[in-house]
């Protein structure tokens, strides 16, 4: 049995490896062609070598997104080829029954799950941050929209609304505005700062070029305004660098733990976290799609192919895999609009396709 398992694993890993390299090379070429338009701009500091570095740093994110698809393509190709050459029939007569074949592929799929999770939670975020630093040096600050990123924080009966216009390559904040409200919802103070940095202990922001306005209401319902200017100010807050990055950047670029912390922060401050909750659960379930892909490929081993007919079946399997990812995106948008349960929204496509794959597998085994 070990010999059969080694044979299947070697064939599948080789096929998946070739498919992955082909897709990564294609994406690298397209991204590099798109990035070359920036070469020579900004005083000529952005060279071809830096463009290549920027594109190369984006490959781990592409690998994370492509791995389930290449697992499907590679596994379908191997299963269909073994069925066409009658090698899978020989494997079945050698003791590779339906249950054992499913268990063998699920074991390999579990290894792909671990690899996908490691790439998506550790390698891709680190390389994405490095790519952002390289890209921001010639594009400028990282921003989201014309007004920047908005965050909210509660401290007792008081609340704060914080606006950050953008982040520079050194993770400094620019164009900071803070609006503090009292227990009655009235503005108690405003703070504007030219730049800001995160303290090492994570308990405050270090603001520079600060202008403060304090609003004090008297018994006669008059408002007294006290203004002050400070070169530097340590402003206590629980908003961390990862939370600001999450508000400025896309949530799918964040590690799962940081995304979970940001969801908790939004909920604690009475903000809508539906979009980020769905993205969190998609990050949790996305590596498991590798298991869905290997289950989806197994029925192809029980088909009978005529000469030259393998290409059509492989193409059909690939289209089924692509439809899985399209359904995954559709469920994500629909769940956000219809306020569906986040974990069910993220898990539903995988459950549907797993059920269909197992039904097809069972029908083929019983019929054959």
N, C-alpha and C positions, 0 to 999 in steps of 0.2 A: 504493500500500500504506500510505503514511503517513496518508492520509485515512481509510482503513478502521480503522487502529489508533487514530487520534484519536477517531473516532466511537465505537468500542467502549469505549475508556478513559473517555471523557466520560460515557457512559451508565452504566457500571458504577460509577464514582466517585460520581456523583450518587445512584444507588440505594443504595450502601453508606453514603454520608453520611446520607441520610434514615433508614435503618434504625438506624444508630449513634446518631443524635440521639434517635430515639424510645425506644430502650432505655435510654439514659443518663437521659433525662427521667423514665422510669418508675422506675428505680432511685433517682434523686435524690428522687422523691416518697416512695417507700417508706422510704428511710433517714431522711428528714426526719421523717416521721410517727413512726418508732420513736425518734428522738432527742429529740423534743419532750417526752417524759416526764421528761427530766432538767432541763428549763427551770424556773427558779425554785427549784431545790434548792441545797444547799450555800451557804446564806446569800444566795441570789438572784444570785450572781455569774455564773451560766451563763444567758445571755440568748438570745433567738431568733437574734440576729445571729451569736453564737458557734456556735450549733447549725447554722446555715446554712453557716458557714465550715467546721465540722468535716465536714459531709456533702459539701461541695464539694471538700475536700481528698481525699476518698475516691473521687472520680470517675475519676482516672487509673488506679487499680487496677481499677475496673469496666471501663474502656475496654480495658485489657490483657486481661482475661478475656473480653470480649464481641467483640473485633475479629474473630477467626476466624469466629465465628457470623454476624456481620453481613456479613462478606465472602461467606460462603456464601449468605445470604439475598439480598443484593443481586445477586450474579452469577447465581444461579438465576433470579431474576425477570427480569433482562435477557435471558438466553439463551432462556428460555421465551417471553417476549414477542416476541422477534425471530423465533422459530420459528413462533409462532401467526400473526403478520402476514406471514409468508413473506419478511421482510427478510433473514433469515439465508440463505435460499436465494439471494437476489440477491447477498449478500456472497460466497457460494460460487462463483457464476458469474463474479464479478469477480476471482477469484483467491485467495480465502481457503480454501485446502485444509485437510484435517484436521490435517496436521502444522504448517502455519503458524498455524492457529487455536489449537492447543495451545501452540505457542511464544509466541504473543501473550499468552495468558492467564497462562502461567508467568512471563513478564516482569513483568506487572502484579502477580502474586502475590509475586514477589521484592521488589517495592517495599513491599508490605504486610508481608512478613517483616521488613524493615529497620525499618519504623515500629513494629511490635509489639515487636521486641527493644529499641529505644530507649525505648519507654514502659515496658516491664517492668523494664529494668535501670537506668534513670536517673530518669525522671520519676516513676513510681509509688512507688519506695522513698523518694524525697525528700518527696513529698507525704504518704506514709504516716507518716513520722517526724514531720512537722509536725502531722498530724492526731492522732497519739498524744500530742504535747505539749499540744494543745488539749483533748483528751478527758481526759487524766490529771489536769488541773488541777481537774476537778470529780468525777472518779471516784476518784482516788487513785493509788497506786502501781501500776505494771504488774507483775503476778506471774503465775506459772504453777503452779497447784495450791496446796495448803495448805503445802507444804514449800519452795516456791520452785524455783529452778533449781540443778541439780547439774552441776559440771564436774570434770574430772580432768586432772592435769598430772604429767609425769615430769621429774625433774631428776637425771640419773645413776642411782644405785641407789635413790634416794628417790622417793617419789610423794606427791601431794597430792590431797585431795578437798575441793572448795570448794563451799560452798552460799551462794547469794545469794537473800535472801527476796524482793526486789523492786527495781524501778527507779522513780525519781521523774521528773517532767517535765524536770528539769535534768540527766538522765542520771547522777545520783548513785545508788550502790548502798546498800541498807539491809539490816540483819540479816545481816552477813557472818560465816560460820563457816569456818575452815580446819582440816583435819586432816592432819598431816604424818606419813608412815610411813617407817620405816627399811628397810634392805635385807631384814630378816626379816619385814616386814609388820606390825610392832608400832608402836603410836602413839608418835611421838617428840616431838610438840608439838601444841598446839591454840592457835588464835588466834580470838578473837571481836572484832568491831568493830561499833560502832553504824552508822557510815556509811563510805563509801569513794568515791573518785573516781579517774579514770584519769589518769596522768601524761601530760604533753605529748609525751614521747619514746616513749611506748608500751611502756616496759620495766618499769613498776612500777605498783602501786596505792598511793594515798595514803589510808591508813586513819586514822579518827578515833574516839576512845573505845575504845582497844585494851586487851584483857586477854589476856595470854599465859600459857601453862602449858608448861614444858619438863620432859620425863620422862627421867630418867637412871637406867639400870640398873647396879647394882653387881655385883661378883663374887659376892656372896652372893645374887644374884637378887632383891635388894631394889630398889624403885623410889623414887627421890627426885624430888620435885616442886618446881620453882622457879616461883613465880608473880610476875608483874610487871604493872604498869598504866602505859600510856603515853597521853598526850593525842593524839599523832600518831605515825605510823609509815609509813616508805616500805618497802613489801613488794615485792621483786623477783618478777616473773612475766611469762610470755610470753602470758598470756591477755588479749586485747584487748577493746575495747568492742564490736566487732562479734560476737565469740564469745559474750559475755554476752548481747547482744541476741538472738542466734540461739537461745540456750538458753531465754530468757524468752519470746520472741515466736515467731510461726509462721515456719517456714523458707521458705514460698512468698512471703513479703514481702521477702526478702533479694535483693540483686543477685547475679548468677551468680558473680562473682569472690569475693565475701565468703563465699558458700555453699561454694565450692570450698576456700577456706582453712579453713573450719570443718571440712569433711570430712577434710582433711589433718591437722588438729589432733586430731580424734577417733581417726584411725588411728594417729597417732604415740603416743597415750597408751593404746592398747589398748582403746578403747571401740567399741561397735557403731555403725557409720556407715551401715548399710543404708538406713534411712529417709531420711537426708539425701543419700545418693548418688542414690537414686531421684529425690528432689526436684531435685537438681542437673541430672540428665540430662533431667528433664521441663522444666526451665527452658531447657535447650539446645534441645530439640526442639519446644517449644511454638510458637515463632514460625513454624517450618516447617509447622505445621498450616494456615497460610494457603495454602500451595501445595496441600495435600491438598484444601482446600475449593474452589479454582478448578478443579482436575482433576475433582472430584466434580460440579461444576456443568456442565461442558462437554457431557456426553451429552444434557442437556436441549435443547440447540440442534438436535439431530438427531431429535427426536421430532415427530410430527405431531399437533397439537392440534385438537380440535373446538371449536366455539364454546362458551365458558364452561367448558372443561375445564382451563384453565391453573391454576386455584386448587388443584385436587387434586394436580397434579404438583408444584407449588411446595411444598405442605404435605408431600408425601412426601419431597421433597429436604431440607426443614428437619428433619424427623424423622430422616432418615439422618444429618444433621450432628449433631443432639443425641445420637443413639446413639453417634457417634464419641467425643464427650466423656465419655459415661457409660462406654464401654469403656476409655477412658483412665484414669478414676478406678478402675475395677475392677482393671485391670492394676496400678495403683500399690499398692492394698491387697494384692492377691494376691502381688505380687512381694515386698512387705515381709514377709508371713507365710511364704511358701514359700522365701524367700532366693534369688530368681531373680537373674540378672545385671542390675544396675541399668540399664545403657544399653539392653539388649534389652527390658527391661520398659517403658522410656519410649518406645522407637522402634517397638515391635510394632504398636500401634493405627494409627499413621500408615502403616506399610508395608502392613498388611492393607487399609485403605481405599483407599490409592493403587492397589494391585493390582486391587481390585474396580472402581474407577472407570475405570482404563485398559482393563480387560477389557470393561466395558460400552461404553466409547467405541469400542473396536475392533470389537465386535460390531455396533453400530449403523452404523458407517461401512461395514463390509463388507456388511451386509444392505441398507443403503439405496443 
